[in-house]
Amino acid sequence: MIDELSGSTSALVKVMLDANLQSQRLSANNIANVNSRGYSPMAVDFTRLYQDAEAILLGKGESSVNELNAVKGAVGSREYTLTQNSEVSLDMEMVRLNQAVVQYQTLLKALGKYGGLVKMAINGEQAK
């Protein structure tokens, strides 16, 4: 049970970390092409990514880790990329980059706390 939970949790965090990295890459690409005619800015479709990951976790048992890893592999593909029909806004791209940094730090902090809880459970400790 702990292996299944741990595997699913860490797989989900890895998916979200990869999505966060892809978001930063797309923002950097958008900024680099700010003056390119006909360029459409792109962003990660976090809503669809989260819905797919949630459906996998709620609907599957042991195979959820493998399926989440498949989603993780697709994060950089067009499947989870939104193309926006507007010009690149440097201000919005800077907001997205800052948002990505905060999300990344939050995911790492949550993963650290989860690791601490698992360690406590293994050692038979109680939360203070």
Sequence and secondary structure as in RCSB ss.txt:
>XXXX:A:sequence
MIDELSGSTSALVKVMLDANLQSQRLSANNIANVNSRGYSPMAVDFTRLYQDAEAILLGKGESSVNELNAVKGAV
GSREYTLTQNSEVSLDMEMVRLNQAVVQYQTLLKALGKYGGLVKMAINGEQAK
>XXXX:A:secstr
 HHHHHHHHHHHHHHHHHHHHHHHHHHHHHHHTTT TT   EEE HHHHHHHHHHHHHH STTHHHHHHHHHHHT
TSGGGEEE SS   HHHHHHHHHHHHHHHHHHHHHHHHHHHHHHHHHHT    
